Amino acid sequence: MLAEERKNKIIELVNSNKLIKVSELSHLLNATEVTIRKDLEELQAQKYLRRIHGGAISIAPANKLIPQYQLQTSCIQEKKAIARHAYQYIDNDDTLILDRSTTVYELAKLILEKPFHNLTIITNSLRLTSLLASGKGIRLIFIGGEINVSMDCTYGVLTNKLFHDIRSDKCFIGISGIDHSYGYSDPNLNDCGLKQEILKASKQKFVLADHTKFNESFIGKAADFTGVIDYLITDTLPHNIDRRVYENEVNFIVVDEINDK
């Protein structure tokens, strides 16, 4: 594991567990405790976490924006697994809205490799548009607006208005935080408002979220926990959630449980 990848995993584990020991990180990441301590010192200097005796604790605030490069490299295998399962819900002649999330990008790659007949894809993601522009059998609609270079997408009032005035069969979106007492949330208010419009525009609503997103809440709510999302697909069951709460409110799909059957 490369040093940058290891540090990204440390950030994920610290934020997911709130508090984690050096010994646990050493075991999980197959690295020496000396290496882990050095990583923690560097991450503390960069204000990703706080060192405590024997470990580290999360300091992620409700409005903490995660850098795009980190999103693109973290939990990549988990995101691929989620995308492979989500792919099964797409049908010929579907109209889809795909957001800018990195897990949804993995889904778009599968669509490009194994195309459908007469598929319409609507997106505001510059990265995803570039990927799918040459796809066969795809009618690609790019939603314009103000360009956010760091997020590789358009956003703002115009983008929201355009999404407000369309309808799709299904949407696939990513999310930064899922908490049953709060809902589905995001640290970026612009992105959060955009997801609200995407969800309103879609008949079936899919959230693709790896296990690190659970028990997290951020400043902006994209959707209530109850009565909005149809399918929630994750890679593995987070150890600190009551699955019955989720199964009562959404089609809750844990990919590694399906693969183990």
ZAVO-355977 format. One line per 4 residues: for each residue z, x, y of C-alpha. Coordinates in steps of 0.02 Angstrom, whole numbers, plus 50000, padded with zeros to 5 digits. Example, Ala and Ser with C-alpha at 12.3 -4.5 7.8 and 13.67 -1.06 7.14 Angstrom:
// residues 2
50390,50615,49775  50357,50684,49947
// end
This chain:
// residues 261
50000,50000,50000  49950,50068,50170  50086,50094,50300  50018,49958,50417
50005,49834,50274  50183,49875,50220  50249,49847,50396  50160,49679,50406
50242,49629,50243  50412,49683,50310  50389,49573,50464  50341,49426,50353
50490,49452,50238  50614,49473,50380  50551,49318,50472  50546,49216,50311
50721,49265,50252  50799,49285,50425  50902,49429,50353  50851,49552,50219
50924,49713,50148  50841,49883,50141  50867,49885,49952  50776,49718,49934
50629,49778,50039  50622,49940,49940  50611,49842,49777  50487,49712,49838
50370,49837,49920  50389,49978,49794  50437,50102,49930  50585,50219,49948
50733,50163,50052  50701,50312,50166  50525,50247,50201  50589,50070,50229
50723,50130,50352  50591,50226,50449  50479,50072,50454  50623,49965,50515
50662,50086,50655  50481,50083,50712  50471,49893,50702  50633,49876,50799
50561,49989,50936  50410,49873,50941  50529,49722,50953  50474,49640,50791
50650,49636,50717  50828,49700,50741  50908,49832,50632  51080,49798,50562
51186,49898,50442  51094,49900,50276  50947,49793,50330  50864,49693,50467
50865,49519,50544  50729,49413,50624  50717,49401,50813  50556,49299,50818
50571,49179,50967  50499,49003,50971  50353,49060,51079  50317,49223,50988
50128,49248,50974  50075,49348,50821  49934,49473,50856  49766,49423,50782
49749,49588,50687  49914,49554,50601  49861,49379,50552  49700,49447,50478
49789,49573,50367  49948,49483,50314  49963,49386,50149  49777,49409,50120
49781,49379,49931  49890,49225,49955  49768,49157,50084  49621,49185,49966
49712,49089,49829  49748,48944,49946  49566,48942,50004  49501,48939,49825
49601,48782,49790  49556,48699,49956  49372,48728,49917  49385,48600,49776
49414,48460,49901  49246,48484,49989  49100,48374,49937  48914,48367,49973
48872,48275,50135  49046,48306,50207  49076,48334,50392  49216,48461,50411
49318,48528,50555  49378,48706,50525  49500,48787,50646  49520,48971,50689
49657,49013,50563  49637,49161,50447  49666,49056,50290  49529,48935,50344
49417,49086,50373  49439,49130,50189  49385,48952,50147  49230,48973,50256
49184,49130,50159  49187,49030,49998  49077,48895,50075  48952,49029,50122
48953,49103,49947  48944,48935,49856  48859,48815,49977  48855,48626,49970
48713,48507,50005  48700,48437,50181  48866,48503,50245  48911,48487,50430
49043,48607,50496  49121,48589,50668  49225,48731,50740  49283,48816,50898
49307,48984,50811  49190,49121,50869  49226,49225,50715  49192,49082,50597
49034,49032,50691  48968,49209,50673  49005,49205,50487  48922,49037,50452
48773,49049,50571  48657,49107,50433  48725,48990,50298  48598,48885,50204
48624,48698,50194  48749,48702,50336  48732,48608,50499  48845,48709,50613
48916,48635,50773  49009,48750,50891  49132,48669,51010  49127,48755,51180
49254,48779,51318  49348,48924,51396  49339,49079,51285  49497,49165,51229
49441,49337,51171  49607,49384,51090  49605,49225,50984  49416,49230,50949
49395,49048,50998  49368,48923,51137  49513,48821,51203  49573,48715,51347
49537,48545,51423  49350,48544,51388  49372,48599,51206  49503,48465,51177
49392,48333,51256  49246,48378,51144  49354,48367,50988  49425,48202,51052
49250,48128,51054  49198,48171,50875  49247,48115,50700  49247,48209,50535
49279,48171,50352  49403,48313,50330  49488,48448,50430  49563,48610,50368
49687,48694,50484  49815,48832,50477  49989,48820,50552  50122,48945,50607
50278,48845,50564  50329,48704,50447  50502,48628,50456  50542,48457,50381
50664,48417,50521  50539,48459,50659  50362,48456,50594  50209,48569,50601
50216,48688,50749  50134,48833,50837  50190,48960,50968  50029,48938,51067
50031,48774,51164  49843,48776,51190  49814,48798,51004  49944,48665,50967
49860,48536,51078  49692,48578,50999  49760,48549,50824  49824,48379,50880
49647,48329,50931  49573,48398,50769  49696,48297,50665  49658,48137,50762
49472,48165,50735  49483,48181,50546  49497,48052,50407  49581,48173,50286
49693,48311,50350  49727,48473,50257  49852,48607,50308  49830,48777,50227
49989,48880,50244  50060,49027,50147  50242,49027,50096  50301,49127,50248
50265,48979,50362  50403,48868,50290  50571,48841,50377  50492,48905,50539
50478,48809,50702  50391,48853,50864  50382,48788,51041  50236,48669,51017
50226,48529,50889  50054,48500,50816  50107,48357,50703  50260,48262,50646
50320,48300,50471  50299,48118,50420  50141,48015,50413  50010,48137,50481
49956,48269,50354  49875,48215,50190  49874,48381,50095  49983,48535,50114
49922,48681,50009  50026,48840,49990  50021,48991,49875  50195,48989,49800
50350,48881,49816  50464,48952,49952  50635,48985,49875  50731,48902,50017
50653,48729,50027  50684,48565,49937  50514,48523,49864  50561,48339,49844
50567,48322,50034  50388,48384,50043  50323,48285,49894  50389,48125,49971
50286,48150,50129  50126,48241,50082  50018,48291,49934  50109,48455,49911
50008,48581,49811  50078,48748,49753  49932,48853,49692  50022,48977,49580
50101,48834,49482  49928,48765,49446  49862,48936,49396  50009,48962,49276
49968,48805,49176
// end
